[in-house]
Amino acid sequence: MGKAYRLLYDENACIGCQACSVACRVEHGVPEDFFRLQVRMELKGVFPRLGMSYERMACVMCEDAPCVSVCPTFASFQDKDGLVHIDERVCITCKYCILACPYHARFINPLKNVVEKCDFCYESRVSKALLPVCVSICPTEALMFGDMNEHDSLVYETSHKEALIFPKAHLKTKPKVAFLPKRKGMKS
């Protein structure tokens, strides 16, 4: 049996510091004005009662990935653990996968002329039993990552005790990324 990876993003713990975005950019050499991972911030409320809302934007590793089904060269593919990857050697930069992604998580890296996206740092970290760089750097532990097959893991326990939101669940892509929503009474 393969791994059943899941990444959880706790909107209650995120402070919008961008440490995850910067670490991702450095880890993968992402050029300026592009991102594999970004935390978007939105000002909410009316003065003097203002607050910030944060939204994590990245690939959600769909189980039924539209980007994989449209790729004419099979450069976009799923591995045995269900993670979506891009084989840069066969990517022809046709942009079908970019258009098919409902999460706007893909871009063309102008330095390499290939499509890129978050891959949970699979090659550089997860395949070596390390956490994705965004998870390891988060100062508030707003990100959790692990194998849902490991019932004693934090990601498994949290997934079973919290009400999770799966991004754009109505599309039935079955994301491996889930959000812990804002709790009532929490400051935004």
N, C-alpha and C positions, 0 to 999 in steps of 0.2 A: 504494500500500500504506500502511495506517495504521501507527501506532506499536504496539509490543508492550511496553507498560510492565510493569516488575516492580519490586517492593520486596523487599529482603532484610533480615532481622533476624538479626543475629549474637548468639546467646545468650551467646557467650564474651566478647564485648566490652561488653555492657550492664552498667552498674553500678547501675541502678535509681534514677538521680538525678531522674527525672521531668521533665527539661528538655523532652523531646518533648511530654509531656502538657500542661505549662504553656504552651508556645509554641502548641500547637494551640488551647487554650482561649482564649488572647488573640487569635490570628489570626482565629478564627471567632466570637468572642463567645459561647462556650458557657456556659450558666448553671451555677451551682454545683450539685453533686450529679448532674451529667450529664457524659457524655464522648463524644467522637468517637474518641479514642485514650486508652488507659490502659495503664500498665505495672503489672501486679499482682506483688506480692512475696510470697514464701512462705519462712518460716524452715525450714531443713532440718537434720537431724543431731541429735546428742545432745551436751549440754554435756560437755566443753569444745570438742568438734568441731562447731561450728555454722557454717552458711553460708546464703546467700540464693539463691533461685532466682527468676528474673524471667520473666514471660510477657507478651507484647505482645497487647493486645486491641483490635481495630479491624476495620473492613470489610476483607475480603481480595480484593475486586474479582473475584468469580467470573465465569468465562467462561460457565458455565451457571448463571446467577443465579436462585435460587428466588424472590427478592424481586421480580424483574422480571416473572416469569411470572404472579404472583398479583395484580398491581396492576390494579384495575378501571379506572383513569383514565389509565393509562400514564404516571403521574408518575414512577415508577421505570422507568428506561430505560438502555440501553447506547448509548454513542456509537460513532463509526466506529473508535475505537481499542480498543473493548471495555471501557471504564471504565463503571462503574455510577454513575448520577447520579439526583438527585431534582429534578423540576421543582416547586418550591414553589407555583407559580401554580395547578397542577391537583391538588395533593395534598389529599385530603379527610380525611386522618387516620383512615382506616378501620382501621389497624393490621395489615392482612393481611401487609404486607411485614415488619413487626416479628416476627410469628409465624412467617413462612416462613424467616427468616434463621437458619441453624443456628449462626452465630457470635456471636449476641447483640450485633450491632454497630449496631443502630438504636435510636433513642429519639425521643420526642416533645418538641420544644423548647417548653416551656410559655410562653415569651415570644412566640413566633411562631405557636404551634399548628400546626406542621408537623413531619413526620418528618425527622430529620437523621442523618447518618453521615459517616464519613471519605470524602472524595472525592479524596484525594491532593493537596489544595489546587489542584485543577485550574483553577478560574476565577482565583483570586488569584495563582497562582504558575506552575504547570506550563504553562499555555497561553501564558505569557510567557517560556518557556525557563528558568524558575527551578526549583530543587528544592523539594519539599514542605517546609514549615516544620520538621517533625519531623526530617527528614534534615539540613537545613542547621544545626540547632541542636545536634545530638548531639555531645557533647564527646569521645566515644570512637569515633566513626564506626561505631557498632553498626548503623546503618541505611544502606543503599545503595539508590539508585533510578536507573533509567534505562530505555532502550529496548533490548530484546533484539535488535532488528534492527541495532544498532550493535555490530558484532563486536569493536571495540576498546574498548568501554566496560567499566568496572569491574564493573557488574552482570552483563554477559554473561560476562566472564572468570571471575568468581567462581561463577556458576551452572554453568559447565562444568567447574570443577575441584573443587568441593565436593559432598558428598552433601547434597542439600536435603531438607527435610521440608515438605510442603505440608499445612496444617492440615486435619484431617478429610478426608484424601484419599479415604477409603472412600465418601464421599458423592458423589464424581465431579462436584463443582461447578467444578473446575479453577481454583483460586485464582491470582491474580497476585502474591500475597504468599507468600514462602517463608522458612523458618527455617534457619539454620545451627545444627545441634544442638550441645549441650555435647560437648566432646571429652573422652575419658577422661583422667583425671589432672588435669583443670582443677578449680580450686576453685569450688564453687558458693556 
